[in-house]
Amino acid sequence: MEDARVGRMAETIARYSARVGRGDLVCIRGGVAAAPLMRGIYRECLQRGAFPYVQAGLPGLEEIFYRHARPEQLAFLSPIARFEIGRVDVLISILSETNTRRLSGADPKRQAAASKARQPLMRTFMRRAAEYDRTRRKGLRWTLTLFPTEAYAQDAEMSLAEYESFVFGACFADRAGCVRRWRAVESRQQEIARWLRGRKVAELSGPGTELRVGIAGRRFINCCGHHNFPDGEIFTGPEETKVDGRIRYSFPACLSGREVDGVELAFERGRVVKATAEKNEAFLKSMIGMDPGAARVG
């Protein structure tokens, strides 16, 4: 029997977040653990007249790749992936890890090489996403969400049932009226974004953090569940050479299956000049040093 919360989440993602419409070519990506949500989104897309297809990832493939790929394979970019990111109208990605530490033993240099090879995909993704944000007609619509799994529940030190309640509650999928509630968030945050326009400097202070950020002439984007679901923030890109000070992150980050914790960054003129971490510092530094732009904000 389908969990009603999953059904509400699927409906909201298709109808509100990704704005799926008639004739859209929709790619739905996720691990097999997210099958209930992928099925729900697939059904919603069909009902809205779209042309959906599903890419269900098998666990263990990335571990095999990083262990056995030769240098030319690490540097290879699939022409199929290049074609796909340039063609789909909607990309819906579902995080659904069954082991959040699965790549802890992977070589950071090999991960960085593979990540660098995929940069053309990211550039196309960013260009097409910006085109849609600008025109609201052409380009790429994208939504990233998360399906609760045992692995995420363990990381959060919760039971699976507790974590499901947390995630579905954050998505407003725990009761009826999910789309209406997200539209209310969108309206409320838009007022805050308007207030921020015209401000020149933002100063961030907190434990281990004293950061001054130039924001003159910047746009403020209302993040209200269209791209990241759930969401609830307003963001901007700072002036490229006007970020100075230091920041300490109180929560860990997990990238490419590797957890980095206790991160402290020092900035001068928009560039990271010092980076430390209590856990996986070498991986953090390898990511920041991947190319000249990786050490800059924005």
Backbone hydrogen bonds, N-H to C=O, Kabsch-Sander energy under -0.5 kcal/mol:
donor,donor_aa,acceptor,acceptor_aa,energy
6,V,3,D,-0.7
7,G,3,D,-1.7
8,R,4,A,-2.3
9,M,5,R,-2.2
10,A,6,V,-2.6
11,E,7,G,-2.3
12,T,8,R,-2.4
13,I,9,M,-2.4
14,A,10,A,-2.2
15,R,11,E,-2.9
16,Y,12,T,-2.3
17,S,12,T,-2.2
18,A,13,I,-3.3
20,V,14,A,-2.7
23,G,49,G,-2.7
24,D,21,G,-1.8
26,V,24,D,-0.7
26,V,51,F,-1.6
27,C,25,L,-0.5
27,C,90,V,-2.8
28,I,26,V,-0.5
28,I,53,Y,-2.5
29,R,27,C,-0.6
29,R,92,I,-3.2
30,G,55,Q,-2.0
31,G,94,I,-0.6
32,V,57,G,-1.2
34,A,31,G,-1.9
35,A,32,V,-1.7
37,L,34,A,-0.6
38,M,34,A,-2.6
39,R,35,A,-2.7
40,G,36,P,-1.8
41,I,37,L,-2.7
42,Y,38,M,-2.5
43,R,39,R,-2.4
44,E,40,G,-2.3
45,C,41,I,-2.6
46,L,42,Y,-2.1
47,Q,43,R,-2.4
48,R,44,E,-1.1
49,G,46,L,-1.8
50,A,45,C,-2.5
51,F,24,D,-3.6
53,Y,26,V,-2.2
55,Q,28,I,-3.0
56,A,54,V,-0.6
57,G,30,G,-2.4
57,G,55,Q,-0.7
61,L,58,L,-1.1
64,I,60,G,-1.8
65,F,61,L,-2.4
66,Y,62,E,-2.7
67,R,63,E,-1.4
68,H,64,I,-2.3
69,A,65,F,-2.6
73,Q,70,R,-0.8
74,L,70,R,-2.4
75,A,71,P,-1.7
76,F,73,Q,-0.8
78,S,76,F,-0.5
82,R,78,S,-2.0
83,F,79,P,-2.3
84,E,80,I,-2.6
85,I,81,A,-2.2
86,G,82,R,-1.0
87,R,84,E,-1.6
88,V,84,E,-2.4
89,D,25,L,-1.9
90,V,25,L,-2.0
91,L,141,R,-2.5
92,I,27,C,-3.0
93,S,91,L,-0.6
93,S,143,T,-2.7
94,I,29,R,-2.1
95,L,93,S,-0.5
95,L,145,T,-3.0
102,R,99,N,-1.5
103,L,257,G,-0.6
104,S,101,R,-2.0
106,A,103,L,-1.5
110,R,107,D,-0.5
111,Q,107,D,-2.1
112,A,108,P,-2.5
113,A,109,K,-2.0
114,A,110,R,-2.1
115,S,111,Q,-2.4
116,K,112,A,-2.4
117,A,113,A,-1.8
118,R,114,A,-1.1
119,Q,116,K,-1.4
121,L,118,R,-0.9
122,M,118,R,-1.6
123,R,119,Q,-2.5
124,T,120,P,-2.1
125,F,121,L,-2.7
126,M,122,M,-3.0
127,R,123,R,-2.4
128,R,124,T,-2.6
129,A,125,F,-2.6
130,A,126,M,-2.4
131,E,127,R,-1.8
132,Y,128,R,-1.9
133,D,129,A,-2.3
134,R,130,A,-1.8
135,T,131,E,-2.5
136,R,132,Y,-3.1
140,L,128,R,-1.8
141,R,89,D,-2.6
143,T,91,L,-2.3
144,L,227,H,-3.7
145,T,93,S,-2.6
146,L,229,F,-0.6
147,F,95,L,-2.9
153,A,149,T,-2.1
154,Q,150,E,-2.5
155,D,151,A,-2.1
156,A,152,Y,-1.9
157,E,154,Q,-1.2
158,M,153,A,-2.8
163,Y,159,S,-2.5
164,E,160,L,-2.8
165,S,161,A,-2.1
166,F,162,E,-2.0
167,V,163,Y,-2.8
168,F,164,E,-2.8
169,G,165,S,-1.8
170,A,166,F,-2.1
171,C,167,V,-1.6
172,F,169,G,-1.4
173,A,168,F,-2.4
174,D,168,F,-0.7
175,R,172,F,-0.6
181,R,177,G,-2.1
182,W,178,C,-1.8
183,R,179,V,-2.0
184,A,180,R,-1.5
185,V,181,R,-1.7
186,E,182,W,-2.3
187,S,183,R,-2.0
188,R,184,A,-2.4
189,Q,185,V,-2.6
190,Q,186,E,-1.5
191,E,187,S,-1.1
192,I,188,R,-1.0
193,A,189,Q,-2.4
194,R,190,Q,-2.0
195,W,191,E,-1.7
196,L,192,I,-1.7
197,R,193,A,-1.0
197,R,194,R,-0.6
199,R,196,L,-1.9
202,A,213,V,-2.8
204,L,211,L,-3.0
205,S,203,E,-0.5
206,G,209,T,-2.2
209,T,206,G,-2.6
210,E,246,R,-2.2
211,L,204,L,-2.6
212,R,244,D,-2.8
213,V,202,A,-3.0
214,G,242,K,-3.1
215,I,200,K,-2.8
216,A,200,K,-0.9
218,R,215,I,-1.8
221,I,219,R,-0.5
221,I,235,F,-3.3
223,C,221,I,-0.8
223,C,233,E,-2.5
224,C,222,N,-1.0
229,F,144,L,-2.8
233,E,223,C,-1.7
235,F,221,I,-1.9
239,E,214,G,-3.1
242,K,239,E,-2.1
244,D,212,R,-2.2
245,G,267,F,-2.1
246,R,210,E,-2.0
247,I,265,L,-2.4
249,Y,263,V,-2.5
253,A,260,V,-2.6
255,L,253,A,-0.5
255,L,258,R,-2.3
258,R,255,L,-1.5
260,V,253,A,-3.3
261,D,279,K,-1.0
264,E,276,T,-2.6
265,L,247,I,-2.4
266,A,274,K,-2.4
267,F,245,G,-3.6
268,E,271,R,-2.2
270,G,243,V,-2.7
271,R,268,E,-1.5
272,V,295,A,-2.9
273,V,266,A,-2.9
274,K,266,A,-1.2
276,T,264,E,-2.4
278,E,261,D,-1.5
279,K,261,D,-1.8
284,L,280,N,-1.9
285,K,281,E,-2.6
286,S,282,A,-1.9
287,M,283,F,-1.9
288,I,284,L,-2.2
289,G,285,K,-2.0
290,M,287,M,-1.1
294,A,291,D,-1.2
295,A,291,D,-0.5
295,A,292,P,-0.5
296,R,293,G,-1.6
297,V,270,G,-1.4
